[in-house]
Amino acid sequence: MQYSHVYNLFKKIFNKESSPASLTLWYPAREDVLALLIIISLPLLIALPQLLGWLKADPMLYVGGIAQGYQGGFLPGYPYIDPNNGFTTQALGYRAALDWLHGIVPWWNPYSGVGLPLAAEYQPAAFFPLTFLLLIPNGMVWEHLLLQVLAGLSTYALLRQLGLKPIAAFTGGILFAFNGTLAWFDASNALPVPFLPWMLYGVERAFIKANLGLKGGWRIFAVAMAMNLLAGFPETAYLSGLLVLVWALLRLAQSMPGYRIKFVWRIMLGGIVGIALAAPQILAFFLFLPHAYLGGHSGTFANAALPREAIIPSLIVPYVYGPIFTYSGIWNLLGIIWGRIGGYVTILVFIMAIYGFFVRRSSLAWILLAWGFLTLGKTFGFHIITAIWNVLPGIKEAAFFRYVTPTWELALIILVSFGIDSLANCKSDSKHLPRWGTLVAAFVILGSSLLY
């Protein structure tokens, strides 16, 4: 009897969410136009003060240390956390783009000492298409703007493919376009962030096409994986890939028995093509790795974590300790927090994510909840969870506490979207009840934007 309860619980958690009759491919329709236009135009609107020269967050000014007459903005502190946006992303990325412009493959940087590998360093993102934007004025601004647009569009597409209403998908798209990682980072670690939902969207397309017996379904996944690998930061790419793997395994379990091999072939083909497209970057990196100085990436990061005081800015109020690095000289622990934190969600998003889980409680919701719990557990140094993660290859060498952040941000944002969708789908005698979905979505977006 006890085993039957366990079996029923397992069956309930990992239920078949989709049957062949309900599997449909999403394509943009008229009802999606307004949401997509806002997702595209809002990052541009936010970036206008920089593009028009009213504000300047150019890393060359505050990282390079050679600017004259430099004045701070309205608030103290720094625009972004990681100075590598100036040291590597901008400086070396510009060097790589300039080499391409002159017909030179950017393998080597002759301007650093006696010379150093350029593409093999990975962070210059020498083969990443958006790196070419660094050649134009305000290139860093344009690159970051496009990252936000890509993040928003991919999240919207993913959520619509999951069957959510436009208002719920729009909420998720906006929240991930302005997620905590992209708010605090424009260094190379932020470049792969938009391609996580694109990869998940590719998995969904492969899942549906395989189970419907349709051709294709691997191309979006292949391109998304290639961009993820080319985007200049292997740790972010690898940790994002782990969430994609878990998602794909869930869809494999939910596929009809006769169609599972078709799904596997689509994922394998997409993965092989994606790796092949990124092969020059990957090969250069691994050839250079045995000769490179690794610092903490030689295994020191295995048990590294954020201090518990970082829970508040990570999950509740991001600026509870003031603007970035402003008060680090007063409280030494702040320097550690800012030096390790990888992003945030607000208290509104966190609470709404919990609500979204309880109203959905599907197999995917359980996976997302478990992912959030396990990643946050290692991020904040819970020993048992850390030991479990450290079994996986590459985890001990990664600054997990910082670079896994976009994955749990997306997991929580998807759960938020589940909650909004539930409110939008409320059935009641009152015709006004579904409007609560729109009102709550507006409240979550507005509340999060005030803390952005």
C-alpha positions as CSV (number, residue, x, y, z in Angstrom):
1,M,0.0,0.0,0.0
2,Q,2.8,2.3,0.9
3,Y,4.5,1.7,-2.5
4,S,1.3,2.5,-4.3
5,H,1.1,5.9,-2.7
6,V,4.7,6.6,-3.8
7,Y,3.9,5.5,-7.3
8,N,0.8,7.6,-7.5
9,L,2.7,10.6,-6.2
10,F,5.5,10.0,-8.8
11,K,2.9,9.6,-11.5
12,K,1.1,12.8,-10.4
13,I,4.4,14.8,-10.4
14,F,5.6,13.5,-13.8
15,N,2.3,13.4,-15.5
16,K,1.8,13.5,-19.2
17,E,1.2,17.1,-19.8
18,S,0.5,16.8,-23.5
19,S,-1.2,14.3,-25.7
20,P,-0.9,14.1,-29.5
21,A,-4.2,15.9,-29.8
22,S,-3.1,18.8,-27.8
23,L,0.4,19.2,-29.2
24,T,0.5,22.2,-31.5
25,L,3.2,24.5,-32.8
26,W,3.0,28.1,-31.9
27,Y,3.4,30.7,-34.6
28,P,3.1,34.5,-34.0
29,A,-0.5,35.7,-34.7
30,R,-2.3,39.0,-34.5
31,E,-2.8,38.7,-30.8
32,D,0.9,38.6,-30.3
33,V,1.9,41.7,-32.2
34,L,1.4,44.3,-29.4
35,A,3.3,42.2,-26.9
36,L,6.2,41.6,-29.3
37,L,6.4,45.3,-30.3
38,I,6.6,46.3,-26.6
39,I,9.3,43.7,-25.8
40,I,11.3,45.0,-28.8
41,S,10.9,48.7,-28.1
42,L,11.1,48.9,-24.3
43,P,14.8,48.1,-24.0
44,L,15.4,50.7,-26.7
45,L,13.4,53.2,-24.7
46,I,15.4,52.5,-21.6
47,A,18.7,52.8,-23.5
48,L,17.8,56.1,-25.1
49,P,19.5,58.3,-22.4
50,Q,22.8,56.5,-23.2
51,L,22.3,56.5,-27.0
52,L,21.5,60.3,-27.0
53,G,24.5,61.0,-24.8
54,W,22.6,62.2,-21.7
55,L,24.1,59.4,-19.6
56,K,27.3,57.5,-20.2
57,A,27.9,54.0,-18.8
58,D,30.8,53.3,-21.2
59,P,33.2,51.0,-19.4
60,M,36.1,52.8,-21.1
61,L,35.3,55.9,-19.0
62,Y,35.0,54.3,-15.5
63,V,37.1,51.2,-16.0
64,G,39.9,52.5,-18.2
65,G,41.0,55.2,-15.8
66,I,42.2,57.6,-18.5
67,A,39.1,59.8,-18.8
68,Q,39.4,63.5,-17.9
69,G,36.6,65.5,-16.3
70,Y,34.7,62.3,-15.4
71,Q,31.7,63.0,-13.2
72,G,29.3,60.5,-11.5
73,G,25.6,60.3,-12.3
74,F,22.6,61.0,-10.2
75,L,23.4,58.1,-7.9
76,P,26.8,57.0,-6.5
77,G,28.3,53.7,-7.3
78,Y,29.0,51.9,-10.6
79,P,26.6,51.1,-13.6
80,Y,27.6,47.5,-13.6
81,I,29.4,45.1,-11.2
82,D,32.1,43.4,-13.2
83,P,34.9,45.6,-14.6
84,N,35.6,42.9,-17.1
85,N,33.1,44.6,-19.3
86,G,35.9,47.1,-20.0
87,F,39.0,44.9,-19.6
88,T,37.8,42.1,-21.9
89,T,34.4,42.4,-23.4
90,Q,34.9,45.9,-24.8
91,A,38.7,46.1,-25.3
92,L,39.4,42.6,-26.5
93,G,36.1,42.3,-28.3
94,Y,36.8,45.5,-30.2
95,R,40.2,44.1,-31.1
96,A,38.7,40.9,-32.4
97,A,36.1,42.7,-34.5
98,L,38.8,45.0,-35.9
99,D,40.8,42.0,-36.9
100,W,37.9,40.5,-38.8
101,L,37.3,43.9,-40.5
102,H,40.9,43.7,-41.8
103,G,40.5,40.1,-43.0
104,I,42.5,38.6,-40.0
105,V,41.1,35.7,-38.0
106,P,41.6,37.0,-34.4
107,W,43.7,34.2,-33.0
108,W,46.4,36.4,-31.5
109,N,46.6,39.6,-29.6
110,P,50.0,41.2,-30.3
111,Y,49.3,44.2,-28.1
112,S,49.5,42.5,-24.7
113,G,53.1,42.0,-23.6
114,V,54.9,39.8,-26.1
115,G,51.5,38.6,-27.3
116,L,48.7,36.4,-26.0
117,P,46.0,34.2,-27.5
118,L,42.9,36.3,-28.3
119,A,40.0,34.1,-29.5
120,A,41.2,31.2,-27.2
121,E,40.7,33.5,-24.1
122,Y,37.0,33.0,-24.9
123,Q,35.8,36.3,-23.2
124,P,36.5,38.5,-26.2
125,A,33.7,36.5,-28.0
126,A,35.7,36.6,-31.2
127,F,33.3,34.5,-33.2
128,F,30.1,35.9,-31.7
129,P,28.1,38.0,-34.2
130,L,27.0,40.7,-31.8
131,T,30.7,41.5,-31.1
132,F,30.8,43.4,-34.4
133,L,28.5,46.0,-32.8
134,L,31.5,47.2,-30.7
135,L,32.9,48.8,-33.9
136,I,30.1,51.4,-33.9
137,P,29.6,54.3,-31.5
138,N,27.8,53.2,-28.3
139,G,28.6,49.6,-29.4
140,M,28.3,48.3,-25.8
141,V,24.9,49.9,-25.4
142,W,23.6,48.5,-28.7
143,E,25.0,45.0,-27.8
144,H,23.3,45.0,-24.4
145,L,20.1,46.3,-25.9
146,L,19.9,43.5,-28.4
147,L,20.7,41.0,-25.7
148,Q,17.6,42.2,-23.8
149,V,15.5,42.1,-26.9
150,L,16.6,38.5,-27.7
151,A,16.0,37.5,-24.1
152,G,12.5,38.9,-24.1
153,L,11.5,37.5,-27.5
154,S,12.8,34.0,-26.7
155,T,11.1,33.9,-23.3
156,Y,7.8,35.0,-24.9
157,A,8.1,32.4,-27.6
158,L,8.9,29.7,-25.1
159,L,5.9,30.6,-22.9
160,R,3.5,30.8,-25.8
161,Q,4.7,27.4,-27.0
162,L,4.0,26.1,-23.6
163,G,0.4,27.2,-24.2
164,L,0.3,30.3,-22.0
165,K,-1.9,33.3,-22.9
166,P,-0.3,36.4,-24.4
167,I,-0.5,38.4,-21.2
168,A,1.3,35.7,-19.2
169,A,4.0,35.2,-21.9
170,F,4.4,39.0,-22.1
171,T,5.0,39.2,-18.4
172,G,7.6,36.5,-18.6
173,G,9.2,38.1,-21.6
174,I,9.5,41.5,-20.0
175,L,10.8,40.1,-16.7
176,F,13.5,38.1,-18.4
177,A,14.5,40.9,-20.8
178,F,15.2,43.0,-17.7
179,N,16.4,40.2,-15.5
180,G,18.8,40.8,-12.6
181,T,21.9,39.4,-14.5
182,L,21.4,41.7,-17.4
183,A,20.7,44.6,-15.0
184,W,24.0,44.2,-13.2
185,F,26.3,42.8,-15.8
186,D,27.3,43.7,-19.4
187,A,30.6,41.7,-19.3
188,S,31.0,38.5,-21.2
189,N,29.2,36.4,-18.6
190,A,26.0,38.2,-19.7
191,L,26.3,37.4,-23.4
192,P,25.0,33.8,-23.3
193,V,22.0,34.7,-21.1
194,P,19.4,35.3,-23.9
195,F,20.1,32.0,-25.5
196,L,18.9,29.8,-22.6
197,P,15.2,30.4,-23.4
198,W,16.0,30.0,-27.1
199,M,17.5,26.6,-26.4
200,L,14.5,25.6,-24.3
201,Y,12.2,26.8,-27.1
202,G,14.2,24.6,-29.5
203,V,13.7,21.6,-27.2
204,E,9.9,22.3,-27.2
205,R,9.8,22.5,-31.0
206,A,11.7,19.2,-31.3
207,F,9.4,17.6,-28.7
208,I,6.2,18.6,-30.5
209,K,7.5,17.8,-34.1
210,A,8.8,14.4,-33.0
211,N,5.5,13.4,-31.4
212,L,3.5,14.7,-34.3
213,G,5.7,12.9,-36.8
214,L,6.6,16.2,-38.5
215,K,10.0,16.9,-40.2
216,G,12.6,19.2,-38.7
217,G,12.5,20.5,-35.2
218,W,16.3,20.7,-34.6
219,R,17.3,23.9,-36.4
220,I,16.3,26.4,-33.7
221,F,18.0,24.3,-31.0
222,A,21.1,24.1,-33.1
223,V,21.4,27.8,-33.7
224,A,20.6,28.6,-30.1
225,M,23.2,26.2,-28.8
226,A,25.8,27.6,-31.2
227,M,25.1,31.2,-30.1
228,N,25.2,30.0,-26.4
229,L,28.7,28.5,-27.0
230,L,30.0,31.4,-29.1
231,A,28.8,34.1,-26.7
232,G,32.1,34.4,-24.8
233,F,31.6,32.7,-21.4
234,P,31.9,28.9,-21.0
235,E,30.6,28.8,-17.4
236,T,27.3,30.5,-18.2
237,A,27.0,28.4,-21.3
238,Y,27.7,25.1,-19.5
239,L,25.4,25.8,-16.5
240,S,22.6,26.9,-18.8
241,G,23.1,23.7,-20.8
242,L,22.5,21.7,-17.6
243,L,19.0,23.2,-17.3
244,V,18.4,22.5,-21.0
245,L,19.5,18.9,-20.4
246,V,17.0,18.4,-17.5
247,W,14.2,20.0,-19.5
248,A,15.0,17.7,-22.5
249,L,15.0,14.6,-20.3
250,L,11.6,15.5,-19.0
251,R,10.3,15.9,-22.5
252,L,11.9,12.6,-23.4
253,A,10.0,10.9,-20.5
254,Q,6.8,12.5,-21.7
255,S,7.2,11.5,-25.3
256,M,5.1,8.7,-26.7
257,P,7.0,5.4,-26.6
258,G,7.1,5.1,-30.4
259,Y,8.4,8.6,-30.9
260,R,11.1,8.9,-28.2
261,I,13.9,8.0,-30.6
262,K,12.7,10.7,-33.0
263,F,12.9,13.2,-30.3
264,V,16.4,12.0,-29.3
265,W,17.6,12.2,-32.9
266,R,16.4,15.8,-33.2
267,I,18.2,16.9,-30.0
268,M,21.3,15.0,-31.0
269,L,21.3,16.5,-34.5
270,G,20.7,20.0,-33.1
271,G,23.5,19.5,-30.6
272,I,26.0,18.2,-33.1
273,V,25.3,21.0,-35.5
274,G,25.5,23.6,-32.7
275,I,28.8,22.3,-31.5
276,A,30.1,22.2,-35.1
277,L,29.2,25.8,-35.7
278,A,31.0,26.8,-32.5
279,A,33.9,24.4,-33.1
280,P,36.6,27.1,-33.9
281,Q,35.9,28.8,-30.5
282,I,35.7,25.6,-28.5
283,L,38.8,24.1,-30.1
284,A,40.9,27.2,-29.5
285,F,39.7,27.4,-25.9
286,F,40.6,23.8,-25.0
287,L,44.0,24.0,-26.7
288,F,44.8,27.0,-24.7
289,L,43.4,25.7,-21.4
290,P,46.3,23.5,-20.3
291,H,48.7,26.5,-20.6
292,A,46.4,29.2,-19.1
293,Y,46.3,30.5,-15.5
294,L,43.0,29.3,-14.0
295,G,43.0,30.9,-10.6
296,G,40.0,29.7,-8.7
297,H,38.9,27.6,-11.7
298,S,41.4,24.9,-10.8
299,G,39.0,23.6,-8.1
300,T,39.0,26.3,-5.5
301,F,35.4,27.2,-6.3
302,A,34.1,23.8,-5.3
303,N,32.7,25.0,-2.0
304,A,32.6,28.7,-2.6
305,A,29.3,30.4,-2.0
306,L,27.5,33.6,-1.4
307,P,27.3,34.8,2.3
308,R,23.8,34.4,3.8
309,E,23.5,38.2,3.9
310,A,23.3,38.1,0.1
311,I,19.9,36.4,0.3
312,I,18.1,39.7,0.7
313,P,19.6,41.4,-2.4
314,S,19.3,38.1,-4.4
315,L,15.6,37.3,-3.7
316,I,13.9,40.3,-2.0
317,V,15.2,43.8,-2.4
318,P,18.2,44.0,-4.8
319,Y,19.5,47.5,-3.7
320,V,18.9,47.0,0.0
321,Y,22.7,47.7,0.5
322,G,22.7,50.7,-1.7
323,P,24.0,51.2,-5.3
324,I,26.7,48.9,-6.6
325,F,29.9,49.0,-4.5
326,T,28.9,52.4,-2.9
327,Y,29.2,51.3,0.7
328,S,31.8,48.5,0.4
329,G,34.4,50.7,2.2
330,I,32.1,50.9,5.2
331,W,31.2,47.3,5.5
332,N,33.8,44.8,4.2
333,L,31.3,42.1,3.6
334,L,29.6,44.2,1.0
335,G,32.7,43.9,-1.2
336,I,32.4,40.1,-1.0
337,I,28.7,40.2,-1.8
338,W,29.0,42.5,-4.8
339,G,32.1,40.5,-5.9
340,R,30.2,37.2,-6.0
341,I,26.5,38.0,-6.6
342,G,25.2,37.1,-10.1
343,G,21.8,38.8,-10.3
344,Y,18.5,38.9,-8.5
345,V,14.8,38.6,-8.6
346,T,12.5,40.9,-6.5
347,I,10.2,39.8,-3.7
348,L,7.2,40.3,-6.0
349,V,8.7,37.8,-8.5
350,F,9.6,35.4,-5.7
351,I,6.1,35.3,-4.1
352,M,4.4,35.1,-7.5
353,A,6.6,32.2,-8.5
354,I,5.5,30.3,-5.4
355,Y,1.9,31.0,-6.3
356,G,2.5,30.0,-9.9
357,F,3.9,26.6,-8.7
358,F,0.9,25.9,-6.5
359,V,-1.7,26.7,-9.1
360,R,0.2,24.7,-11.8
361,R,1.9,21.8,-10.1
362,S,2.7,20.1,-13.4
363,S,5.8,18.0,-14.0
364,L,7.5,21.1,-15.5
365,A,6.6,23.2,-12.5
366,W,8.1,20.6,-10.2
367,I,11.3,20.6,-12.3
368,L,11.5,24.3,-12.2
369,L,10.9,24.4,-8.4
370,A,13.5,21.7,-7.8
371,W,16.0,23.5,-10.1
372,G,15.5,26.8,-8.2
373,F,15.8,25.0,-4.8
374,L,19.0,23.1,-5.8
375,T,20.8,26.0,-7.5
376,L,20.0,28.4,-4.7
377,G,21.1,25.8,-2.2
378,K,24.5,25.5,-3.7
379,T,24.7,29.3,-4.3
380,F,24.3,29.9,-0.6
381,G,26.5,27.1,0.5
382,F,24.2,24.4,1.9
383,H,26.7,21.5,2.3
384,I,24.6,18.5,1.3
385,I,23.3,20.3,-1.9
386,T,26.8,21.5,-2.6
387,A,28.2,17.9,-2.3
388,I,25.5,16.7,-4.8
389,W,26.3,19.3,-7.3
390,N,30.1,18.8,-7.1
391,V,29.7,15.2,-8.4
392,L,28.9,16.7,-11.8
393,P,31.9,17.3,-14.1
394,G,33.1,20.9,-14.3
395,I,31.1,22.2,-11.3
396,K,34.0,22.3,-9.0
397,E,35.9,24.5,-11.5
398,A,33.0,26.9,-12.1
399,A,32.0,30.0,-10.1
400,F,28.6,28.4,-9.7
401,F,27.3,31.0,-7.1
402,R,27.5,33.7,-9.7
403,Y,27.1,32.2,-13.1
404,V,24.2,29.8,-12.5
405,T,22.0,32.8,-11.6
406,P,20.3,33.3,-15.0
407,T,19.0,29.7,-14.8
408,W,17.1,30.1,-11.5
409,E,16.0,33.6,-12.6
410,L,14.4,32.1,-15.7
411,A,12.9,29.2,-13.7
412,L,11.2,31.6,-11.3
413,I,10.0,33.8,-14.1
414,I,8.4,30.9,-15.9
415,L,6.6,30.0,-12.6
416,V,5.4,33.6,-12.3
417,S,4.0,33.3,-15.9
418,F,2.2,30.2,-14.8
419,G,0.5,32.2,-12.1
420,I,-0.4,35.0,-14.4
421,D,-1.8,32.5,-16.9
422,S,-3.9,30.9,-14.1
423,L,-5.4,34.2,-13.2
424,A,-6.1,35.1,-16.8
425,N,-7.9,31.7,-17.2
426,C,-10.0,32.0,-14.1
427,K,-13.5,30.7,-14.6
428,S,-16.2,32.4,-12.6
429,D,-19.6,33.9,-12.8
430,S,-18.0,37.3,-12.7
431,K,-16.8,38.3,-16.1
432,H,-14.3,40.6,-14.5
433,L,-12.3,37.9,-12.8
434,P,-9.9,37.1,-15.7
435,R,-8.9,40.8,-15.6
436,W,-7.0,40.0,-12.4
437,G,-4.4,38.3,-14.6
438,T,-3.7,41.5,-16.4
439,L,-3.7,43.6,-13.1
440,V,-1.4,41.2,-11.3
441,A,0.9,41.1,-14.4
442,A,1.1,44.9,-14.4
443,F,1.7,45.0,-10.7
444,V,4.6,42.5,-10.9
445,I,6.2,44.2,-13.9
446,L,5.8,47.7,-12.3
447,G,7.0,46.6,-8.9
448,S,10.1,44.9,-10.4
449,S,10.8,47.9,-12.6
450,L,11.0,50.2,-9.6
451,L,13.8,48.0,-8.3
452,Y,15.6,47.5,-11.6
